[in-house]
Amino acid sequence: MLLELREVAAEVGGRDLFAGVSGRLEAGQRIALTGPNGIGKTTLLRIISGVTEPAGGEVSVARGSRIGYLRQELELGEAVTLWQYALGAGDGEIAKLELRLRRLEAELAEDQSRLSAYGQALTTYEQLGGYLWENRVRSTLRGLGFTLEQETMPAASLSGGQKVRLALARLLLEGPDILLLDEPTNHLDLPAMAWLEETLRQYPGGIIAASHDRAFLRNVATAIWDFSPLGFQTYAAGYDAYRLHLKRQIMREEEESRSREAERERLQAYIRRYKAGNRSTQAHDRERKLERLGPAASVHRAGKLKLRFDGRPLGERTLFLQVRGLTQAYPGRRLWHSLEFSLAEGGRLGIVGRNGSGKTTLLEALRGAFKPDAGQVIWAPGTRLGYLAQEVDVTGETPLDALLRLPGMTVFAARSLLARHLFQPEQIETPLEKLSGGERSRLALAVLVAEGANVLLLDEPTNHLDLPAQETLEEALLAFGGTLVLISHDRALLQRVTDRWLWLQGDGHWQITADFEELLGLAQTESERTATAREARPAPAKQRRARRSQLRAEVAEQERLVSEAEEARRSVEAELQSASGAKAAELATRLYELTQEIERRYGVWQAAQEALEAEAAEELRN
């Protein structure tokens, strides 16, 4: 065992955040930490890492185990290059020798007598495995999307997302026994996510990762820790199996709650009717039953984001947006060349590409924030653009002030809109700098809704949104009647709300496809395609589709069988409560058999689900 939590509790600002959190982490286990925003996932990671003291309970770490913690927001601050920062994750002596070699190389240009010292340092560097370490560092940086040219950049000059990726690279290179990751996929493109998922699946230590990325959770997690509506739960299976289990738990709890409430109302009605009459004795008996029944229990459900984009289309237009010959380049770097496409009103375009390929720059060009080197962006008359930036930037001092700055907005309308976006009355005048990432994202969506745009330009809109909010955003975008241009690394969102995809290769080349499976293939870098090339040709698309259909049917069948077995187990459990003697022994044996059957069915379900995901991953590689 690497780590054990026993009844851990946390407080923030004098209020209880959570309590009674218990769980264990074993070597090789990959735990997904899930739950709505603000519930305490980051606080729990900070407590485990030792950054924050718990308000109660105990955290036990195996003797000698090292903990590495990736935070959502961080400042590197070191006056070193990207390469030097990553290289420093290894043996301190290797990093020092690498710096010494660089200094000696500079000195050799002026003084050849330093050649002997350089040779000695180089020999020591080779003996310590410096070149092997360099290869590993470079491979990690490439996997997370850093180029050779970026290695010489000052670490302190990187963007927020680049800093998080660099910190992740160094953490993986350090290889701590316990790896704590807070939203590790937020700043990764599709190829980098595939690389990270494979790296984590092979990681020998224990991992606890807080994430809202459904594909990442499915592909990586072997166990779940969840701040669920039923309280903190641990579950020793994958994400989809847990969601199925939780759904059934909640349905059972709600059904029991409804039954208890119906019984409560029946008893109360009897008592009211007969308490003073000739059945008062029976009424008193009902009162005692009512007391034993206890207070009505209910499943706590967090408030749900109410999101609706009301911007109305102008009417049927064949060419609502025209992009003609768009070209943009910087010194030594060409983003896109002679880019051309058009969208009818109501069109839905996803923009995909590696980090640095010019996705955000293209979105800025579409909204007219700058004039590209060449080409035209032509919108139909009457277009009202709504823009959501990746780095949320809302103008105003408080959430209420941000909305009141919009033309025609009243205090009542602003308060109502903020309430629909889950802002409590005491939060609407909170300074913006004190809002969490999720709160800022919800505020930005509220501003977008209030603007009434008929065109939405969205740059990574699911960043910082929890799973329920992501699902609400998907539904709102599906219901939106206007035109949508979306940048996202969220594969589920891209596939569901867009129907054409523009792939930017990053060297000026681009391609548009209406086939999502083709898009996943385009999302691979040349080096990845080379590394994963196989002698055998991939199975034909028709054969792959048939295989996936078969696996989906198997998953559905196992879900049905698990449901039946769980229903049978509940029936045996209920019967066992009043049984005794031989009958009790017989029921106990049956209960054990059903439990084994459920575990076996879950295993078959998991295998089918993993095979289905493997088929999708194979498609991504090929």
CORHUBEL-V937852 format. One record per run of one state. SS is the DSSP state (alpha for helix, beta for strand, coil for the rest). FROM is the first residue (numbers start at 1). TO is the last residue. If there is no record, write none. Layout:
# CORHUBEL-V937852
ss:from:to
SS:FROM:TO
SS:FROM:TO
This chain:
# CORHUBEL-V937852
ss:from:to
coil:1:2
beta:3:12
coil:13:14
beta:15:25
coil:26:29
beta:30:35
coil:36:40
alpha:41:49
coil:50:55
beta:56:61
coil:62:66
beta:67:70
coil:71:80
beta:81:81
alpha:82:87
coil:88:91
alpha:92:108
coil:109:111
alpha:112:127
coil:128:129
alpha:130:143
coil:144:148
alpha:149:152
coil:153:153
beta:154:154
alpha:155:157
coil:158:159
alpha:160:174
coil:175:177
beta:178:182
coil:183:189
alpha:190:201
coil:202:205
beta:206:210
coil:211:213
alpha:214:220
coil:221:222
beta:223:228
coil:229:230
beta:231:235
coil:236:238
alpha:239:274
coil:275:279
alpha:280:293
coil:294:320
beta:321:330
coil:331:332
beta:333:343
coil:344:347
beta:348:353
coil:354:358
alpha:359:366
coil:367:373
beta:374:379
coil:380:384
beta:385:388
coil:389:397
beta:398:398
alpha:399:404
coil:405:410
alpha:411:420
coil:421:424
alpha:425:427
coil:428:430
beta:431:431
alpha:432:434
coil:435:436
alpha:437:451
coil:452:454
beta:455:459
coil:460:466
alpha:467:479
coil:480:482
beta:483:487
coil:488:490
alpha:491:497
coil:498:499
beta:500:504
coil:505:507
beta:508:508
coil:509:509
beta:510:513
coil:514:515
alpha:516:522
coil:523:525
alpha:526:531
coil:532:540
alpha:541:576
coil:577:580
alpha:581:621
coil:622:622
